[in-house]
Amino acid sequence: MESKFAHVIVFFLLATSFETLMARKENDGLEVIELLKEFESDLMCKGKLSWPELIGVPTKLAKEIIEKENSLITNVQILLNGSPVTLDFSCNRVRLFDNILGYVVDMPMVR
């Protein structure tokens, strides 16, 4: 019972300090908005970004089509469906997930 009470107290202390931090951020409103706009413009990728029509197409042909339709794509990775991947984002990378027969099974997109 005592440990539950201690957890409740810690939760309320953290919650009140979080509100204080958020109030500080609101005072810097213009700076925060400018930083967000700059960040969003950096993430805006150019050209075609997804190819739903390539599901069921042989993977090597799909790779050629993607490179032809968006010259900014410089890294087309061919991976077996279900392979582990990193969660980072890159405007120049497309991951093609294929099955053991070599056909695209997931919609290729900039990831």
N, C-alpha and C positions, 0 to 999 in steps of 0.2 A: 504494500500500500504506500509506503514512504517513497519508494522509487518512482511510482506513478506520479505522485505529487511533485517530486523533483523534476520529472520530465515536463510536467505542465508548466512549472515555473520557468524552466529554461526556454520552453517554447514561447511563452509570453515575453520574456526578455528579448529573445531574438526577433520576434515580430515587431516590438516597439522600436528596436534599433534599425530594422529594415525601413520602417516608415520614415525615420529621421534621414536615412540615406536617400530615400526617394524624394523627400522634400528639398534636399540640397540639390539634386539633379534638376528639379523644376526651375530653380533660379538660373541655371545655365541653359535655358531653353533654346536660345538662338544657336549657341555653339553645338548643342546636341543635334539639332535639326541639320545644321551644315555638315556635320560629320556623317550623319545618316545619308544625306544626298550624295556625298562624295563616295561613300561605301557602296551605295546602290549603283552608281554610274560605273564603278569598277567591275561590278558583277554582271553588267549587261553584256551578254554575248551577241555577236553579230552573225548574220546569215541563218540558214536553216538549222534548227536545233533538235528536231526529232523526225524519225522516219518510220511511222507505223506501217507503211506499205511494204516494208522489208521483212516482216514476220513471215516465215516459211521460205524465204529466199536462201540459196546457198551462201554461207558466211563470207567466202572470198569475194563473191560478186557484190554482196552488200557492202563490204569494205570499199571496193572500187567506186560504187555509187556514192557513198558518203563523202569520200575524198573529192569526187568530181563536183558534187552539189554544194560543198562548203569548203573552199580552199583554206580556210583558217583552221580546219581540223588537221592537226599534225600527228595525233596519237590515237589510232584506232586499235583498241585492244580486243583480241578474240579470246573469250573465256568460256569454259564449260559451264553450262547452267548450274547454279548453286555454288559456284566458286566463291570463296571469301574475297571481298574487295575492301579497300579503304573508303572512308566516308568523305574524303576531301573532294572539293569541287574544282573543276578546271574547264575553261571555255574551249580549250583545244583538244579535249579528249572525249571519245565516244567508246563505250564498252559494248561489244557485240556478244551476247550470250547465245551459245549454240548448243545443240544436243549432240549425241555421239555420232549422228549421221552427218553432221556439218551444216545444219540448217538453223537459221536465226529463230529463237523461241521467245524472245522478249523484245519489246519495242526499243530500238536503238535511239538514244538521246544523249545530248551533252550532259555529262555527269562529273 
